[in-house]
Amino acid sequence: MRLCVFTEPQQGATYDELLAVAQAAEALGYEGFFRSDHYLTMGNSSGLPGPTDAWTTLAGLARETSRIRLGTLVSPATFRHPGPLAITVAGVDQMSGGRVELGLGAGWFEAEHTAYGLDFPDVSTRYDLFAEQLAILDGLWQTPDGEHFDFEGSHYQLRDSPALPKPVQRPRVPIILGGEAKKRSAALAVKHADEYNAAFRSVAESGQVFDRVRAAVAEAGRDASSMTYSVAQVICVGRNEAELRQRAERLGRDLDELRANGLAGTPAEVVTKLGEFAGIGADRVYLQLMDLTDLDQLELIAAEVAPQL
């Protein structure tokens, strides 16, 4: 099981704070540093100093790290047109030497669209945009060098595109999808995704999501080993009960609730729960670090949890 650090910068973070977390995660041996792609804070946070653009941030981190994988979980299809997005992601992949992954979703947070003048169509239209973007990204990146790409959709039309630049990773940047894996999303995952993520669900619920994706993969005749299955969970790990309660208080969360609904507890407790996720086939875990100043927690997990996985 591979561990990634997952951050939520819209709650309030500077680039330098994100850089410190990414570099610490790299030094401690985590596989990846991922960030959300949002433009507005959620809950009670002031959001100061304000949002950072996910792909601008990742471009900077690409040049200031050397090993750790970098990506979004997830970028909304409502934020960017697919052609410019393909160029941006390929460029960051080049800047990183081939370490980028793209998590893509349909978008859901209406308030951030209103706040920054972004269109927010109905859910059916958003999903159509999302499906067309996946086809375009896949098509642009996988078009052979020297050939051109055309696409005729309901929302996007590309004509005689040179399909450049190409990412370092071939045939394309890995794509991460997620959600409940209902029929349409499972079909998109089979066609376009390298990884399927079940975020902030119980072990049992995550297992049901994975089973639906596995069934769709099998029905399509796709190699079962070609799909990675992952989960995302908030973390609150402490050496003892006092340290755990301090961390939970800083997050504004009840420790018992975190134990029930996240990865909370002593290293031994967290190893046990990660074992349960491994039992349903989770290959990768995104550890949601809400307190970006708490690098000690990352060190604790690297020292006492990771070696037991």
ABEGO torsion letter per residue (X at the ends): XBBBBBBBAAAEBBAAAAAAAAAAAAAAGBABBBBBBBABBBEABAGOAEBBBAAAAAAAAAAABAABBBBBOBBBAAABBAAAAAAAAAAAAAAAGGABBBBBBAEABAAAAAAAGBBBBBAAAAAAAAAAAAAAAAAAAABBBGBBBBBBBAABBBBGBAGOBBBABOABBBBBBBEAGBAAAAAAAAAABABBBBBGBBAAAAAAAAAAAAAAAAAAGBBAAABBBBBBBBBBBBABAAAAAAAAAAAGBBAAAAAAABBBEBAAAAAAAAAAAAAAGBABBBBBBABAABAAAAAAAAAAAAAAX
